């Protein structure tokens, strides 16, 4: 997992995101999560292998939305809020 320097660190949210995405994909080695500064919130960008993107997004984006909800709840424990983005 890769980390880009950011003034706001969200270790609990990142750990939860790594766990959830890692449990969904077949190729765990292809998972990359980058932390960067979004517009007003820290942004966690998720990259997975091409064959795993459908698993992470889910039908009509339901899995992705559920992941965002859980990670935002975990970020509250870090005293912050986060954006979660999924990239090809």
Biotite code that builds the C-alpha atoms (Angstrom):
import biotite.structure as struc

atoms = struc.array([
    struc.Atom([0.000, 0.000, 0.000], chain_id="A", res_id=1, res_name="UNK", atom_name="CA", element="C"),
    struc.Atom([1.361, 3.385, -0.978], chain_id="A", res_id=2, res_name="UNK", atom_name="CA", element="C"),
    struc.Atom([1.174, 6.576, 1.053], chain_id="A", res_id=3, res_name="UNK", atom_name="CA", element="C"),
    struc.Atom([1.501, 10.131, -0.211], chain_id="A", res_id=4, res_name="UNK", atom_name="CA", element="C"),
    struc.Atom([2.403, 12.751, 2.397], chain_id="A", res_id=5, res_name="UNK", atom_name="CA", element="C"),
    struc.Atom([-0.638, 14.565, 3.710], chain_id="A", res_id=6, res_name="UNK", atom_name="CA", element="C"),
    struc.Atom([-1.097, 16.942, 6.614], chain_id="A", res_id=7, res_name="UNK", atom_name="CA", element="C"),
    struc.Atom([-4.151, 15.006, 7.807], chain_id="A", res_id=8, res_name="UNK", atom_name="CA", element="C"),
    struc.Atom([-3.640, 11.360, 8.703], chain_id="A", res_id=9, res_name="UNK", atom_name="CA", element="C"),
    struc.Atom([-6.577, 8.967, 9.035], chain_id="A", res_id=10, res_name="UNK", atom_name="CA", element="C"),
    struc.Atom([-5.050, 5.651, 10.152], chain_id="A", res_id=11, res_name="UNK", atom_name="CA", element="C"),
    struc.Atom([-8.278, 3.974, 11.280], chain_id="A", res_id=12, res_name="UNK", atom_name="CA", element="C"),
    struc.Atom([-10.128, 4.860, 8.083], chain_id="A", res_id=13, res_name="UNK", atom_name="CA", element="C"),
    struc.Atom([-7.202, 3.678, 5.964], chain_id="A", res_id=14, res_name="UNK", atom_name="CA", element="C"),
    struc.Atom([-6.914, 0.377, 7.845], chain_id="A", res_id=15, res_name="UNK", atom_name="CA", element="C"),
    struc.Atom([-10.644, -0.296, 7.491], chain_id="A", res_id=16, res_name="UNK", atom_name="CA", element="C"),
    struc.Atom([-10.509, 0.531, 3.777], chain_id="A", res_id=17, res_name="UNK", atom_name="CA", element="C"),
    struc.Atom([-7.511, -1.783, 3.263], chain_id="A", res_id=18, res_name="UNK", atom_name="CA", element="C"),
    struc.Atom([-9.310, -4.592, 5.065], chain_id="A", res_id=19, res_name="UNK", atom_name="CA", element="C"),
    struc.Atom([-12.598, -4.208, 3.166], chain_id="A", res_id=20, res_name="UNK", atom_name="CA", element="C"),
    struc.Atom([-11.051, -3.899, -0.281], chain_id="A", res_id=21, res_name="UNK", atom_name="CA", element="C"),
    struc.Atom([-8.541, -6.668, 0.420], chain_id="A", res_id=22, res_name="UNK", atom_name="CA", element="C"),
    struc.Atom([-11.372, -9.024, 1.369], chain_id="A", res_id=23, res_name="UNK", atom_name="CA", element="C"),
    struc.Atom([-13.203, -8.348, -1.915], chain_id="A", res_id=24, res_name="UNK", atom_name="CA", element="C"),
    struc.Atom([-10.426, -8.691, -4.487], chain_id="A", res_id=25, res_name="UNK", atom_name="CA", element="C"),
    struc.Atom([-8.670, -11.764, -5.834], chain_id="A", res_id=26, res_name="UNK", atom_name="CA", element="C"),
    struc.Atom([-5.300, -10.031, -6.376], chain_id="A", res_id=27, res_name="UNK", atom_name="CA", element="C"),
    struc.Atom([-4.435, -8.368, -3.056], chain_id="A", res_id=28, res_name="UNK", atom_name="CA", element="C"),
    struc.Atom([-0.988, -7.395, -4.351], chain_id="A", res_id=29, res_name="UNK", atom_name="CA", element="C"),
    struc.Atom([-2.575, -5.102, -6.952], chain_id="A", res_id=30, res_name="UNK", atom_name="CA", element="C"),
    struc.Atom([-4.420, -3.035, -4.321], chain_id="A", res_id=31, res_name="UNK", atom_name="CA", element="C"),
    struc.Atom([-3.039, 0.485, -3.863], chain_id="A", res_id=32, res_name="UNK", atom_name="CA", element="C"),
    struc.Atom([-4.487, 3.091, -1.513], chain_id="A", res_id=33, res_name="UNK", atom_name="CA", element="C"),
    struc.Atom([-3.115, 6.614, -1.745], chain_id="A", res_id=34, res_name="UNK", atom_name="CA", element="C"),
    struc.Atom([-3.756, 9.352, 0.795], chain_id="A", res_id=35, res_name="UNK", atom_name="CA", element="C"),
    struc.Atom([-3.867, 12.878, -0.586], chain_id="A", res_id=36, res_name="UNK", atom_name="CA", element="C"),
    struc.Atom([-5.462, 16.204, 0.197], chain_id="A", res_id=37, res_name="UNK", atom_name="CA", element="C"),
    struc.Atom([-8.865, 16.630, -1.460], chain_id="A", res_id=38, res_name="UNK", atom_name="CA", element="C"),
    struc.Atom([-10.737, 19.903, -1.831], chain_id="A", res_id=39, res_name="UNK", atom_name="CA", element="C"),
    struc.Atom([-11.593, 20.200, 1.836], chain_id="A", res_id=40, res_name="UNK", atom_name="CA", element="C"),
    struc.Atom([-11.101, 16.643, 3.135], chain_id="A", res_id=41, res_name="UNK", atom_name="CA", element="C"),
    struc.Atom([-8.406, 13.987, 3.027], chain_id="A", res_id=42, res_name="UNK", atom_name="CA", element="C"),
    struc.Atom([-8.917, 11.725, -0.001], chain_id="A", res_id=43, res_name="UNK", atom_name="CA", element="C"),
    struc.Atom([-8.268, 7.990, -0.057], chain_id="A", res_id=44, res_name="UNK", atom_name="CA", element="C"),
    struc.Atom([-7.880, 6.818, -3.652], chain_id="A", res_id=45, res_name="UNK", atom_name="CA", element="C"),
    struc.Atom([-8.276, 3.084, -4.254], chain_id="A", res_id=46, res_name="UNK", atom_name="CA", element="C"),
    struc.Atom([-6.701, 1.330, -7.226], chain_id="A", res_id=47, res_name="UNK", atom_name="CA", element="C"),
    struc.Atom([-7.204, -2.384, -7.845], chain_id="A", res_id=48, res_name="UNK", atom_name="CA", element="C"),
    struc.Atom([-6.418, -4.782, -10.666], chain_id="A", res_id=49, res_name="UNK", atom_name="CA", element="C"),
    struc.Atom([-8.627, -4.475, -13.766], chain_id="A", res_id=50, res_name="UNK", atom_name="CA", element="C"),
    struc.Atom([-10.375, -7.780, -13.120], chain_id="A", res_id=51, res_name="UNK", atom_name="CA", element="C"),
    struc.Atom([-11.275, -6.751, -9.556], chain_id="A", res_id=52, res_name="UNK", atom_name="CA", element="C"),
    struc.Atom([-12.800, -3.319, -10.222], chain_id="A", res_id=53, res_name="UNK", atom_name="CA", element="C"),
    struc.Atom([-16.292, -4.756, -10.771], chain_id="A", res_id=54, res_name="UNK", atom_name="CA", element="C"),
    struc.Atom([-16.151, -6.553, -7.420], chain_id="A", res_id=55, res_name="UNK", atom_name="CA", element="C"),
    struc.Atom([-15.219, -3.352, -5.602], chain_id="A", res_id=56, res_name="UNK", atom_name="CA", element="C"),
    struc.Atom([-17.822, -1.194, -7.367], chain_id="A", res_id=57, res_name="UNK", atom_name="CA", element="C"),
    struc.Atom([-20.652, -3.736, -7.264], chain_id="A", res_id=58, res_name="UNK", atom_name="CA", element="C"),
    struc.Atom([-23.975, -3.577, -9.021], chain_id="A", res_id=59, res_name="UNK", atom_name="CA", element="C"),
    struc.Atom([-25.117, 0.004, -9.439], chain_id="A", res_id=60, res_name="UNK", atom_name="CA", element="C"),
    struc.Atom([-22.240, 1.074, -7.193], chain_id="A", res_id=61, res_name="UNK", atom_name="CA", element="C"),
    struc.Atom([-23.795, -0.426, -4.069], chain_id="A", res_id=62, res_name="UNK", atom_name="CA", element="C"),
    struc.Atom([-20.622, -2.063, -2.778], chain_id="A", res_id=63, res_name="UNK", atom_name="CA", element="C"),
    struc.Atom([-18.606, 1.120, -3.376], chain_id="A", res_id=64, res_name="UNK", atom_name="CA", element="C"),
    struc.Atom([-21.211, 3.187, -1.534], chain_id="A", res_id=65, res_name="UNK", atom_name="CA", element="C"),
    struc.Atom([-21.237, 0.749, 1.387], chain_id="A", res_id=66, res_name="UNK", atom_name="CA", element="C"),
    struc.Atom([-17.425, 0.925, 1.562], chain_id="A", res_id=67, res_name="UNK", atom_name="CA", element="C"),
    struc.Atom([-17.584, 4.741, 1.594], chain_id="A", res_id=68, res_name="UNK", atom_name="CA", element="C"),
    struc.Atom([-20.142, 4.686, 4.419], chain_id="A", res_id=69, res_name="UNK", atom_name="CA", element="C"),
    struc.Atom([-18.106, 2.342, 6.621], chain_id="A", res_id=70, res_name="UNK", atom_name="CA", element="C"),
    struc.Atom([-14.839, 4.202, 5.963], chain_id="A", res_id=71, res_name="UNK", atom_name="CA", element="C"),
    struc.Atom([-16.447, 7.557, 6.807], chain_id="A", res_id=72, res_name="UNK", atom_name="CA", element="C"),
    struc.Atom([-17.646, 6.073, 10.100], chain_id="A", res_id=73, res_name="UNK", atom_name="CA", element="C"),
    struc.Atom([-14.100, 4.839, 10.798], chain_id="A", res_id=74, res_name="UNK", atom_name="CA", element="C"),
    struc.Atom([-12.728, 8.295, 9.950], chain_id="A", res_id=75, res_name="UNK", atom_name="CA", element="C"),
    struc.Atom([-14.920, 9.764, 12.688], chain_id="A", res_id=76, res_name="UNK", atom_name="CA", element="C"),
    struc.Atom([-12.808, 7.787, 15.118], chain_id="A", res_id=77, res_name="UNK", atom_name="CA", element="C"),
    struc.Atom([-9.773, 9.612, 13.678], chain_id="A", res_id=78, res_name="UNK", atom_name="CA", element="C"),
    struc.Atom([-11.570, 12.912, 14.280], chain_id="A", res_id=79, res_name="UNK", atom_name="CA", element="C"),
    struc.Atom([-11.961, 13.616, 10.583], chain_id="A", res_id=80, res_name="UNK", atom_name="CA", element="C"),
    struc.Atom([-14.060, 12.928, 7.506], chain_id="A", res_id=81, res_name="UNK", atom_name="CA", element="C"),
    struc.Atom([-12.728, 11.485, 4.247], chain_id="A", res_id=82, res_name="UNK", atom_name="CA", element="C"),
    struc.Atom([-13.512, 11.138, 0.568], chain_id="A", res_id=83, res_name="UNK", atom_name="CA", element="C"),
    struc.Atom([-13.100, 7.667, -0.955], chain_id="A", res_id=84, res_name="UNK", atom_name="CA", element="C"),
    struc.Atom([-12.483, 7.452, -4.696], chain_id="A", res_id=85, res_name="UNK", atom_name="CA", element="C"),
    struc.Atom([-12.094, 4.374, -6.906], chain_id="A", res_id=86, res_name="UNK", atom_name="CA", element="C"),
    struc.Atom([-9.811, 4.633, -9.952], chain_id="A", res_id=87, res_name="UNK", atom_name="CA", element="C"),
    struc.Atom([-9.088, 2.292, -12.835], chain_id="A", res_id=88, res_name="UNK", atom_name="CA", element="C"),
])
